[in-house]
């Protein structure tokens, strides 16, 4: 586990929580304005996807994943006859 992994996990959890709270707020406002329940759920889903997507882009920009370890080199030889 790299040293950035706990910070990355924490950032992802924070982004998801913010997206859930924003989606819930969008549903409440949409219902309060008189829209039907399916429209409110669609609005909340759209808000969740938008906020979570933008948040994950920001997280991946600020905390890029650790570089992968290089693969071991394998030497292939032709079978002898």
N, C-alpha and C positions, 0 to 999 in steps of 0.2 A: 504494500500500500504506500503510495507516495505521500509526501508531507502535505500536499494540497487536497488530498481526498476528503478529510473531515470538513474543510471549508467549503468544498464543492457540494457535498451532501447537505450541509446546512443551508447553502444558498438555494439549492433546488427545493428544499422543504419550505423555505420562506417564500419563494416564488409561487409555489402551489397554494400555500395558505392565503397569500394576497389575491390570487386568482379566484379562489373559492369565495372569499369575502366580497370581492367585487361582483362576482356572478350573483351571489345572494342579494346584494344591494340592487343590482339591475332587475332581478325578478321582483323584488318588493316594490320598486319604483314603477315598473311596468304594470303590475297588478293594481297599484294605487291609482294610476292614471286611467284605469278602466279597461285595459286590454284583457283578453281571455287568457285562460291558463296556458294553452298551447303556445300562444305568442310570447307569454312571459318566460316560459321554459326555453323557447328558442332564443330569446334575447339573452337570458342568463348563460346559455350554452355558448353563444357567440362571444359574450364578454369573457367567459372563462378561457376559451380557445385563444382569443386575441391577447389577453393579459399574460397567459401562460407562455404563449409562443414568443412574445416580445421579451418576457422575463428570461426565458431560456436562451434567447439570442444574446442578451446582455451577460448572462452568467458564462456562456461559452466564450464570449469576448474577454471578460475580465479574468476568468479562471480557465485557461485552455487545458485540455487533457495532457497528462504527462506523455512524453514521447515513448513510443513502444521500444522494447528491447530489440536489438538486431537479431535476425534469425541466424542460427549457426550455419556455416557453410558446409555443404556435403559434397564430397568429391565423388563423381560418378565415373566408374571405369568400365570399359567394355569387357564382356566375359571372354576368358581365354579358351581356346579350343584345343 
